[in-house]
Amino acid sequence: MMRGLWLAPFVLFTHWAQAELVALEDNELSAVQGAGIGFALEGILFDASQATITINDITNGSGQNVPIAVKEFYLGATGSNKGASLNPVNIGRLSQPFTIGLAKGEDLRSLRADGAFVQTTPSNLSVLEFAFPAMINGAGGQACISGFVGAGSNCSSRASERVDMGVRFDFQVAPNRVDVLNLDVTELVMDGSYLRLWGDSSRAQLVGEARMNIFAKTMDLMSCAAGSANCVSAAEQAARTIYLTNAYANVSLGYGKTQPLLFDVTSNGQFVLELPNPVLNPANPSANVDTRSGVGKARADDFYANVPRTNVFIGNLNFGGTRPGAGQVPSGGYNFGQSEIRGFSINYLKVTSRDL
């Protein structure tokens, strides 16, 4: 159910009631800045708990279809009790909207781990950006995870703008075998996430950079379908559940100035994502670049000083057991405690899809 959609153009605001189009003089037109559009979502509620979407045409090595059934999808306001009590939620607001815009590379910024906003995209080119509500550095920020200061207070989304969501995937990997992954997330927010795209003339291809921020109070992953064999009782379901509490991830893919994310498709239809060596010059990639002096050193110094880092943090990781209440740390099972990866950067990465 979608009750409303707010659109907030940044280009020009007109009065809806009895408005007339008025010609603008050259000096007035020069002051208009086309910064794209922003939008917020009001009264959003998805309840597909009784629906199934089946993805076909994925085959194994023998040419057999391996269907993936998507079930039990829901999205609504926090406090949904894993989708049992869904209510609408507003995501974003006019002062902190989702945005789609075209901007110069030198005008875009990314929030570094030390709280500084830095330029990561090349100058003198146009960049298409799809962005979530922004991160805030300074006064006015919201706690990214309620009750957990370790996640920081740089989020712009308020507590009422967080969502609960869940989905179940059934993978039929063999005629008589179905593997299940059931995911439930509470108080999810993705402020500061973005995808930026532009054309690279030296590489003659589409390139970009991406930032994916995920903050959640809890994540529960269950490897069975409730009510199926060995997944009926609460104890059976708990034994096959992994619990994450106070978890977040800041995943950075690409540093546009010297290591853009490369998108490609092979001749046999496989997708390729690549992060090249950040010190190599794409105009002459076979050249031996000396990172101790000159251009190579300048590129390396800039990359290691300013590249947004990847961080993954789990305040509490528990296998098995039960969660006593919403947002609480599970009891029973095996408690691994806190787990984290901080300050991770990628010097080279190539990912290629394969036929099963």
Secondary structure, 3 states (H helix, E strand, C coil): CEEEEEEEECCCCCCCCCCCCCCCCHHHHCCCCCCCEEEEEEEECEEEEEEEEEECCCECCCCCECCEEEEEEEEEECCCCCCCCCCCEEECECCECEEEEEEEHHHCCEECCCCCEECCCCCCCEEEEEECCCECCCCCCECCCCCCHHHCCCECCCHHHCEEEEEEEEEEEECCEEEEEEEEEEEEECCCCEEEEEEECCCCEEEEEEEEEEEEEEEEEECCCCCCCCCCCHHHHHHCEEEEEEEEEEEEECECCCECEEEEECCCCCEEEEECCCCCCCCCCCCCCCCCCHHHHHHHHHHHHHCCCEEEEEEEEEECCECCCCCCCCECCEEEEEEEEEEECCCCEEEECCCC
